């Protein structure tokens, strides 16, 4: 990666000690444990999916297993190796805002404040990309198939045609997803309705009194738009609603947590950023930021998934 480009600034005095960055998504799906995380997947892991039939039958004096059948199918979770690399030049930093903090020697060190900033931002950028890939990723040189691609490709997944979701129709549309699920799926203790951010916002607004489902103009507990505290748990008909920051607009997935799998080698790799000063290695004034990790997704039983798309 090339060294960064610095735009003209208004330096007036000593470096303030703070560097701002745009707000980024975090890998909230993993942070919240909203899917099943499978560590120690070096390359591939096989998921065995079993389907039982004719287990119960009329009693007799003999042991008879001839009518009971178990069909095993395999799903392969394959991880992809990914990396984040960046290179910064200490000279360019010294010429800009941080000369005082770096000192006046030609052999200046990177300020601790800047090192901390770079590490945190690279980690945040990776978390942003990872959260998007988990849901909307498409296999390629720099990505892996996320859950949207996996459920779309599985013919056994129950599909519900999506609409442009807003506060007026969101409750009906969420109801369509729940109504399409089979009875066994609805009985799962870890059943979750995964929704995109625009669906979540429409649902929050509807419950604040802007829907058309008999909620009343003042919404829940007559609190209007103030009813919801950002980050609070949402539910729909008793089903936990998880807001997927990386999911595409107007999309929902209904299934249970133990039916969606995220695999990686070491979970610590996703949180490890290495900051290497190259001065003692090649005599340059560069510092390198390195992050390497593996990631991949897979679904279990397709028939136990409803996809609104």
Sine and cosine of phi, psi and omega as CSV:
sin_phi,cos_phi,sin_psi,cos_psi,sin_omega,cos_omega
0.00,0.00,0.64,-0.77,0.00,-1.00
-0.95,0.31,0.35,-0.94,0.06,-1.00
-0.90,0.43,0.45,-0.89,-0.09,-1.00
-0.93,0.36,0.41,-0.91,0.07,-1.00
-0.99,-0.14,0.75,-0.66,-0.01,-1.00
-0.98,-0.21,0.80,-0.61,0.05,-1.00
-1.00,0.04,0.37,-0.93,-0.02,-1.00
-0.87,0.49,0.72,-0.69,-0.03,-1.00
-0.85,-0.53,-0.20,-0.98,-0.01,-1.00
-0.79,-0.62,0.89,0.45,-0.02,-1.00
-0.93,0.37,0.84,-0.54,0.01,-1.00
-0.62,-0.78,1.00,0.06,-0.01,-1.00
0.94,-0.34,-0.20,-0.98,-0.05,-1.00
-0.96,0.29,0.43,-0.90,0.02,-1.00
-0.83,0.55,0.75,-0.66,-0.12,-0.99
-0.95,0.30,-0.28,0.96,0.01,-1.00
1.00,-0.01,0.05,1.00,-0.01,-1.00
-0.75,-0.66,0.68,-0.73,0.07,-1.00
-0.82,-0.57,0.79,-0.61,-0.11,-0.99
-0.99,-0.12,0.53,-0.85,0.08,-1.00
-0.71,-0.71,0.42,-0.91,0.01,-1.00
-0.90,0.44,0.48,-0.88,0.03,-1.00
-0.90,0.43,0.71,-0.71,-0.03,-1.00
-0.83,-0.55,0.41,-0.91,0.13,-0.99
-0.93,0.36,0.52,-0.85,0.19,-0.98
-0.97,-0.23,0.27,-0.96,0.04,-1.00
-0.98,0.21,0.92,0.39,-0.14,-0.99
-0.91,0.42,-0.48,0.88,0.02,-1.00
-0.87,0.48,-0.67,0.74,0.02,-1.00
-0.98,0.22,-0.65,0.76,0.00,-1.00
-0.85,0.52,-0.63,0.78,-0.05,-1.00
-1.00,0.06,-0.09,1.00,-0.06,-1.00
0.88,0.47,0.61,0.79,-0.09,-1.00
-0.97,0.23,-0.25,0.97,0.11,-0.99
-0.77,-0.64,0.16,-0.99,0.00,-1.00
-0.99,0.16,0.86,-0.51,-0.02,-1.00
-0.99,-0.10,0.81,-0.58,0.01,-1.00
-0.93,-0.37,0.98,-0.21,0.05,-1.00
-0.99,0.15,0.11,-0.99,0.09,-1.00
0.89,0.45,0.51,0.86,0.11,-0.99
-0.99,-0.13,0.99,-0.15,-0.07,-1.00
-0.92,0.38,-0.68,0.73,-0.01,-1.00
-0.61,-0.80,-0.86,0.50,-0.01,-1.00
-0.71,-0.70,0.52,-0.85,0.11,-0.99
-0.68,-0.73,0.72,-0.69,-0.04,-1.00
-1.00,-0.06,0.80,-0.60,0.08,-1.00
-0.98,-0.20,0.86,-0.51,0.02,-1.00
-1.00,0.03,0.84,-0.54,0.02,-1.00
-0.94,-0.35,0.88,-0.47,-0.05,-1.00
-0.96,-0.27,0.65,-0.76,0.07,-1.00
-0.82,-0.57,0.90,-0.44,-0.01,-1.00
-1.00,-0.09,0.51,-0.86,0.04,-1.00
-0.56,-0.83,0.55,-0.83,0.09,-1.00
0.83,0.56,0.71,0.71,-0.02,-1.00
-0.97,0.25,-0.64,0.77,-0.07,-1.00
-0.98,-0.22,0.73,-0.69,0.04,-1.00
-0.48,-0.88,0.12,-0.99,-0.02,-1.00
-0.89,0.46,0.58,-0.81,-0.07,-1.00
-0.96,0.28,0.49,-0.87,0.10,-1.00
-0.56,-0.83,0.08,-1.00,0.01,-1.00
-0.97,0.23,-0.27,0.96,-0.10,-0.99
-0.96,-0.29,0.37,-0.93,0.16,-0.99
-0.99,0.14,0.84,-0.55,-0.06,-1.00
-0.66,-0.75,0.96,-0.27,-0.01,-1.00
-0.96,-0.28,0.25,0.97,-0.13,-0.99
-0.93,0.36,-0.45,0.90,-0.04,-1.00
-1.00,-0.06,-0.31,0.95,0.00,-1.00
-0.98,0.19,0.72,-0.70,-0.03,-1.00
-0.72,-0.70,0.54,-0.84,0.09,-1.00
-0.78,-0.63,0.86,-0.51,0.03,-1.00
-0.95,-0.32,0.86,-0.52,0.00,-1.00
-0.97,-0.26,0.76,-0.65,0.12,-0.99
-0.83,-0.55,0.33,-0.95,-0.06,-1.00
-0.90,-0.43,0.64,-0.77,0.21,-0.98
-0.86,-0.50,0.74,-0.68,-0.04,-1.00
-0.96,-0.26,0.84,-0.54,0.11,-0.99
-1.00,-0.10,0.91,-0.40,-0.01,-1.00
-0.92,-0.38,0.81,-0.58,0.00,-1.00
-1.00,-0.03,0.47,-0.88,0.04,-1.00
-0.92,-0.40,0.68,-0.73,0.03,-1.00
-0.99,0.12,0.79,-0.61,-0.05,-1.00
-0.79,-0.61,0.30,-0.96,0.00,-1.00
-0.51,-0.86,0.37,-0.93,0.15,-0.99
-0.76,-0.65,0.85,-0.52,-0.02,-1.00
-0.80,-0.60,0.67,-0.74,0.08,-1.00
-0.58,-0.81,0.47,-0.88,0.03,-1.00
-0.73,-0.68,0.74,-0.67,-0.01,-1.00
-0.82,-0.57,0.55,-0.83,0.00,-1.00
-0.96,-0.27,0.81,-0.59,-0.02,-1.00
-0.90,0.43,-0.52,0.85,0.00,-1.00
-0.88,0.47,-0.69,0.72,-0.02,-1.00
-0.92,0.40,-0.57,0.82,0.07,-1.00
-0.92,0.38,-0.65,0.76,-0.03,-1.00
-0.91,0.42,-0.55,0.83,0.00,-1.00
-0.96,0.27,-0.27,0.96,-0.06,-1.00
-0.97,-0.23,-0.75,-0.66,-0.21,-0.98
-0.95,0.31,-0.46,0.89,-0.30,-0.95
-0.98,-0.22,0.38,0.92,-0.06,-1.00
-0.86,0.50,-0.66,0.75,-0.06,-1.00
-0.92,0.39,-0.70,0.72,-0.03,-1.00
-0.93,0.36,-0.50,0.87,-0.02,-1.00
-0.99,0.15,-0.26,0.96,-0.05,-1.00
1.00,0.02,0.08,-1.00,-0.11,-0.99
-0.97,-0.26,-0.01,1.00,0.03,-1.00
-0.95,0.31,0.51,-0.86,0.08,-1.00
-0.93,0.36,-0.29,0.96,0.02,-1.00
-0.98,-0.20,0.79,0.61,-0.10,-0.99
-0.95,0.33,0.52,-0.85,0.10,-0.99
-0.99,-0.11,0.40,-0.92,0.08,-1.00
-0.94,0.33,0.75,-0.66,0.03,-1.00
-0.87,0.49,0.60,-0.80,0.00,-1.00
-0.86,0.51,-0.60,0.80,-0.03,-1.00
-0.89,0.45,-0.62,0.78,-0.01,-1.00
-0.96,0.28,-0.63,0.78,0.05,-1.00
-0.86,0.51,-0.71,0.71,0.01,-1.00
-0.89,0.46,-0.65,0.76,0.02,-1.00
-0.88,0.47,-0.76,0.65,-0.05,-1.00
-0.87,0.49,-0.72,0.69,-0.01,-1.00
-0.87,0.49,-0.72,0.70,-0.04,-1.00
-0.91,0.40,-0.61,0.79,-0.02,-1.00
-0.96,0.28,-0.62,0.78,0.06,-1.00
-0.89,0.45,-0.69,0.73,0.04,-1.00
-0.88,0.48,-0.63,0.77,0.02,-1.00
-0.93,0.38,-0.63,0.78,0.04,-1.00
-0.89,0.46,-0.66,0.75,0.03,-1.00
-0.91,0.42,-0.67,0.74,0.04,-1.00
-0.88,0.48,-0.63,0.77,0.05,-1.00
-0.87,0.50,-0.78,0.62,-0.01,-1.00
-0.90,0.44,-0.62,0.79,-0.03,-1.00
-0.92,0.39,-0.69,0.73,0.02,-1.00
-0.88,0.48,-0.66,0.75,0.04,-1.00
-0.92,0.40,-0.67,0.74,-0.03,-1.00
-0.91,0.40,-0.60,0.80,-0.02,-1.00
-0.84,0.55,-0.59,0.81,-0.04,-1.00
-0.98,-0.22,-0.75,0.67,-0.15,-0.99
-0.93,-0.37,0.22,0.98,-0.05,-1.00
-0.91,0.41,0.51,-0.86,0.07,-1.00
-0.76,-0.65,0.80,-0.59,-0.10,-1.00
-0.82,0.57,0.73,-0.69,0.02,-1.00
-0.11,-0.99,-0.27,-0.96,-0.05,-1.00
-0.90,0.44,-0.54,0.84,-0.12,-0.99
-0.88,-0.47,0.30,0.95,-0.11,-0.99
-0.42,-0.91,0.10,-0.99,0.08,-1.00
-0.71,-0.71,0.31,-0.95,-0.01,-1.00
-0.92,0.38,0.82,-0.57,0.10,-1.00
-1.00,0.02,-0.06,-1.00,-0.09,-1.00
-0.90,0.43,-0.56,0.83,0.02,-1.00
-0.88,0.48,-0.71,0.70,0.00,-1.00
-0.91,0.40,-0.61,0.79,-0.04,-1.00
-0.93,0.37,-0.69,0.72,-0.02,-1.00
-0.96,0.29,-0.52,0.85,0.05,-1.00
-0.90,0.43,-0.59,0.81,-0.07,-1.00
-0.99,0.13,-0.21,0.98,-0.06,-1.00
-1.00,-0.05,0.90,-0.44,-0.07,-1.00
-0.93,0.36,-0.31,0.95,-0.03,-1.00
-1.00,0.08,-0.18,0.98,0.03,-1.00
-0.93,0.35,0.64,-0.77,0.02,-1.00
-0.99,0.13,0.86,-0.52,-0.05,-1.00
-0.98,-0.18,0.67,-0.74,0.11,-0.99
-0.83,-0.55,0.79,-0.62,-0.05,-1.00
-0.95,0.32,0.76,-0.65,-0.09,-1.00
-1.00,0.07,0.37,-0.93,0.15,-0.99
-0.84,-0.54,0.10,-1.00,0.14,-0.99
-0.97,0.23,0.96,-0.28,-0.15,-0.99
-0.98,0.18,0.72,-0.69,0.12,-0.99
-0.60,-0.80,-0.05,-1.00,-0.08,-1.00
-0.89,0.45,-0.44,0.90,-0.05,-1.00
-0.97,0.24,-0.49,0.87,-0.09,-1.00
-0.88,-0.47,-0.05,1.00,-0.16,-0.99
-0.88,0.48,-0.63,0.78,-0.03,-1.00
-0.92,0.39,-0.65,0.76,0.06,-1.00
-0.90,0.44,-0.65,0.76,-0.04,-1.00
-0.93,0.36,-0.65,0.76,0.07,-1.00
-0.90,0.43,-0.59,0.81,0.06,-1.00
-0.89,0.46,-0.59,0.81,0.04,-1.00
-0.88,0.48,-0.63,0.77,-0.01,-1.00
-0.91,0.41,-0.74,0.68,0.00,-1.00
-0.90,0.43,-0.66,0.75,-0.02,-1.00
-0.90,0.43,-0.43,0.90,-0.04,-1.00
-0.99,0.13,-0.21,0.98,-0.04,-1.00
-0.97,0.23,0.51,-0.86,0.06,-1.00
-0.98,0.22,0.32,-0.95,-0.11,-0.99
-0.88,0.48,-0.62,0.79,-0.02,-1.00
-0.90,0.43,-0.64,0.77,0.01,-1.00
-0.90,0.44,-0.67,0.74,-0.04,-1.00
-0.92,0.40,-0.30,0.95,-0.01,-1.00
-1.00,-0.01,-0.08,1.00,-0.03,-1.00
-0.93,0.37,0.69,-0.73,-0.04,-1.00
-0.94,0.35,-0.41,0.91,0.00,-1.00
-0.96,-0.26,0.42,0.91,0.04,-1.00
-0.86,0.51,0.70,-0.72,-0.03,-1.00
-0.61,-0.80,0.62,-0.78,0.13,-0.99
-0.98,-0.21,0.95,-0.32,-0.01,-1.00
-1.00,-0.01,0.82,-0.57,-0.09,-1.00
-0.76,-0.65,0.42,-0.91,0.08,-1.00
-0.96,0.27,0.23,-0.97,-0.07,-1.00
-0.91,0.41,-0.57,0.82,-0.01,-1.00
-0.95,0.32,-0.53,0.85,0.09,-1.00
-0.92,0.39,-0.67,0.74,0.02,-1.00
-0.88,0.47,-0.69,0.72,0.00,-1.00
-0.90,0.44,-0.65,0.76,0.03,-1.00
-0.90,0.44,-0.63,0.78,0.00,-1.00
-0.92,0.39,-0.69,0.73,0.04,-1.00
-0.88,0.48,-0.67,0.74,0.00,-1.00
-0.92,0.39,-0.65,0.76,0.01,-1.00
-0.88,0.48,-0.69,0.73,-0.01,-1.00
-0.95,0.32,-0.25,0.97,0.06,-1.00
-1.00,0.07,0.08,1.00,0.07,-1.00
0.94,-0.34,0.15,0.99,-0.04,-1.00
-0.96,-0.27,0.10,1.00,0.02,-1.00
-1.00,0.04,-0.03,-1.00,-0.01,-1.00
-0.85,-0.53,0.46,0.89,-0.07,-1.00
-0.94,-0.34,0.57,0.82,0.07,-1.00
0.96,0.28,0.45,0.89,-0.05,-1.00
-0.99,0.14,-0.32,0.95,-0.07,-1.00
1.00,0.04,0.44,-0.90,-0.09,-1.00
-0.92,0.40,-0.39,0.92,-0.06,-1.00
-1.00,-0.10,-0.05,1.00,0.07,-1.00
0.94,0.34,-0.32,-0.95,-0.07,-1.00
-0.87,0.49,0.78,-0.62,0.04,-1.00
0.79,0.62,0.47,0.88,0.02,-1.00
0.84,0.54,0.53,0.85,-0.03,-1.00
-0.99,-0.16,-0.08,1.00,-0.01,-1.00
0.84,0.54,-0.64,-0.77,-0.05,-1.00
-0.96,0.29,-0.10,0.99,-0.01,-1.00
-1.00,0.01,0.07,1.00,-0.11,-0.99
-0.93,0.36,-0.49,0.87,-0.16,-0.99
-0.98,-0.18,0.77,-0.64,0.12,-0.99
-0.99,-0.13,0.83,-0.56,-0.10,-0.99
-0.79,0.61,0.81,-0.59,-0.01,-1.00
1.00,-0.08,-0.14,0.99,0.01,-1.00
-0.93,0.37,0.43,-0.90,-0.03,-1.00
-0.94,0.33,0.80,-0.61,0.11,-0.99
-0.99,-0.12,0.53,-0.85,0.12,-0.99
-0.70,-0.72,0.41,-0.91,0.08,-1.00
-0.71,-0.70,0.91,-0.42,-0.04,-1.00
0.79,0.61,0.63,0.77,0.03,-1.00
1.00,0.10,-0.05,1.00,-0.01,-1.00
-1.00,-0.09,0.80,-0.60,0.06,-1.00
-0.86,0.52,0.68,-0.73,0.05,-1.00
-0.95,-0.30,0.84,-0.55,0.04,-1.00
-0.95,-0.32,0.80,-0.60,-0.01,-1.00
-1.00,0.06,0.87,-0.48,-0.06,-1.00
-0.99,-0.15,0.96,-0.26,-0.04,-1.00
-0.89,0.45,-0.44,0.90,-0.04,-1.00
-1.00,-0.08,-0.03,1.00,-0.04,-1.00
-0.99,0.17,0.57,-0.82,0.02,-1.00
-0.93,0.37,0.38,-0.93,-0.03,-1.00
-0.87,0.49,0.51,-0.86,0.06,-1.00
0.85,0.52,0.65,0.76,0.02,-1.00
-0.75,-0.67,0.55,-0.84,0.06,-1.00
-0.57,-0.82,0.53,-0.85,0.12,-0.99
-0.75,-0.66,0.80,-0.60,0.07,-1.00
-0.92,-0.38,0.87,-0.49,0.10,-1.00
-0.22,-0.97,-0.16,-0.99,0.03,-1.00
-0.96,-0.26,0.49,-0.87,-0.09,-1.00
-0.81,0.59,-0.62,0.78,-0.05,-1.00
-0.97,0.22,0.18,0.98,0.05,-1.00
-0.93,-0.36,-0.05,1.00,0.04,-1.00
-0.87,-0.50,0.80,-0.60,-0.14,-0.99
-0.85,-0.53,0.73,-0.68,0.16,-0.99
-0.89,-0.46,0.81,-0.58,-0.03,-1.00
-0.92,-0.39,0.55,-0.83,0.06,-1.00
-0.44,-0.90,0.27,-0.96,0.02,-1.00
-0.95,0.32,-0.97,0.25,0.09,-1.00
-0.88,-0.48,0.79,-0.61,0.00,-1.00
-0.88,0.47,-0.45,0.89,0.01,-1.00
-0.93,0.37,-0.42,0.91,0.00,-1.00
-0.87,0.50,-0.57,0.82,-0.05,-1.00
-0.93,0.37,-0.34,0.94,-0.04,-1.00
-0.95,-0.32,0.10,0.99,-0.07,-1.00
-0.96,-0.28,0.87,-0.49,0.07,-1.00
-0.88,-0.48,0.80,-0.60,-0.01,-1.00
-0.98,-0.21,0.75,-0.67,-0.03,-1.00
-0.90,-0.43,0.93,-0.37,-0.15,-0.99
-0.88,-0.47,0.86,-0.50,0.11,-0.99
-0.99,0.13,0.87,-0.50,-0.10,-0.99
-1.00,0.07,-0.01,1.00,-0.08,-1.00
-0.85,0.52,-0.68,0.73,-0.04,-1.00
-0.99,0.14,-0.08,1.00,-0.07,-1.00
-0.96,-0.26,-0.67,0.74,-0.01,-1.00
-0.72,-0.69,0.13,0.99,0.05,-1.00
0.97,0.23,0.07,1.00,-0.03,-1.00
-1.00,0.08,0.12,-0.99,0.06,-1.00
-0.98,-0.18,0.34,0.94,-0.05,-1.00
-1.00,-0.03,0.49,-0.87,0.22,-0.97
-0.84,-0.54,0.59,-0.80,-0.04,-1.00
-0.88,-0.47,0.62,-0.79,0.05,-1.00
-0.92,-0.40,0.82,-0.58,-0.12,-0.99
-0.77,-0.63,0.70,-0.71,0.09,-1.00
-0.59,-0.81,0.77,-0.63,0.01,-1.00
-0.73,-0.68,0.66,-0.75,0.00,-1.00
-0.32,-0.95,0.21,-0.98,0.08,-1.00
-0.85,-0.52,0.50,-0.86,-0.04,-1.00
-0.38,-0.92,0.51,-0.86,0.06,-1.00
-0.16,-0.99,0.35,-0.94,-0.01,-1.00
-0.79,-0.61,0.39,-0.92,0.11,-0.99
-0.37,-0.93,0.46,-0.89,0.08,-1.00
-0.96,-0.29,0.34,-0.94,0.01,-1.00
-1.00,-0.08,-0.99,-0.17,-0.04,-1.00
-1.00,0.04,0.94,-0.34,-0.04,-1.00
-0.89,0.46,-0.59,0.81,-0.05,-1.00
-0.92,0.40,-0.27,0.96,0.02,-1.00
-0.99,-0.12,0.33,0.94,0.00,-1.00
-0.83,-0.56,0.73,-0.69,0.16,-0.99
-0.94,-0.34,0.79,-0.62,-0.04,-1.00
-0.88,-0.48,0.88,-0.47,0.03,-1.00
-0.99,-0.13,0.94,-0.35,-0.08,-1.00
-0.36,-0.93,0.00,0.00,0.00,0.00
